[in-house]
Amino acid sequence: MSSDTDNVQKTFKTCPVHGTSYVYSITDASGTRYTNGCPLCEAEKRCQAAFGQALIPARFTDQTFETYEVTNDGQKAAVTLCRDFVKRFGDYRKTGHG
């Protein structure tokens, strides 16, 4: 007796960008074929799309904490708060804090 999983065929590819192997296609028992792209490339595309939806002006897209010039105590406090938020983002995300 065979199960449906015995009749599933998978093909693999290696991503030319990331060098990782991934399941490229799955053909099920009925002959229907499903294809996938590299999961890391797909995640990067979703990230880029989300970044584009953030409506950040182009002049700020290459800015980092390291390139930000602090000129007063208020800015220093704000940068410290922002760095802490980024460092603890995983925790904040789990608890729903923004």
N, C-alpha and C positions, 0 to 999 in steps of 0.2 A: 504494500500500500504506500502510495507516495502522497506527500502533502503539497500544497500550493507553493511552499517555499522551495521545493525541489525543482520546480519549473521556472524559477526566477533567474534571469541572467543579468549579471552586472558587468559593465565595462568601466575601466578606470582610466583616468588621465592624470598627467602631472601638470600643475599650473606653471607656465613659463615665467610668471612674475614671482610667485612665492616658493616654487620648487617643491610644493607638497602634493601628494597623491590624494585624489578624491574620487568618489563614485560619480562618473560622468553620466551613465545611463543605466536604467533598469528596465528590463522587458519582462512583463508579468506573464502568467500562464496563458492569458488570452491573446498574447502577442502585442499588447499595448506597450509602447515605449515612452518612458519619461526621461527627460534629460535635465541635468543640473550643471551649473557653472561652479567654479571654484568657490567654496564657502567664504574664504578670506576676501576674495575679490568682491563677492556679493555684499559682504559686511562693509567693505570700504565704500561701495556704491551707495548703500543705505546711509552711511555716515555723511558722505558728500551731499546727498539729497537733503538730509536733515540740516546740515550746515547751510545749504542754500536757502532753506525755508526759514532760517533764523533771521534773515534780512540784515545781516551784518554788512555795513558798507565796505566796499572793496578796499579802501585805504586802511582798514583795520584787520583784514584777514591774515596778514603775516605778523601781527603783533603778538608778543609773548610777555610774560612777567619779567623776563630778563631784559627785554628791550624797553620796558616802561620806565620813564624817568620820574622819580619821586622828587617833588620840589617843596613839599611841606609836610607837616605832621599828620594832617588829615588824610593825605594821599598815602602816607606810610601805613596808617592804620587800615585804610581800605585795602591796600595790597596785601597786608598781613591777613586780613579777614578772607579775602578771595583765595589766597594760597591755601589757607586752612580748609576752606570749603572744597577746593579741588582735591586736596590730599584725602579728605574724608568723604568724598562724593559717594563711594560705594555704600557707606553706612547711611548717609542721608537718603540715598535712593531707596534702600530697603525699608526705611521708616517713613518714606513719603514726604520728607522735608525738602523744601525748595530754597 
